[in-house]
Amino acid sequence: MKTEYYINPTTLPTKTFSLQKAFRYAKLMEAGVEFPPVNVFINRDFKHLDFNDGRHRTAAAKMTGKQLRVKRSL
């Protein structure tokens, strides 16, 4: 079962990503564009959440202070 909930991103993802793409997304977020939920999963070995996708959206949300929708994958 997948659960959808909202978070306020507080950390920048550590995987490699394009800063230019994140800035483009930030501009779109500022303009009111809605983005699809970020997919995360529980890393049971390290007891934290990992990203399936959405690193650029998360970085853009951190830049703008916007909240993201998140889907937790099993």
Order of alpha helices (4+ residues) and beta strands (2+ residues): beta-alpha-beta-beta-alpha-beta
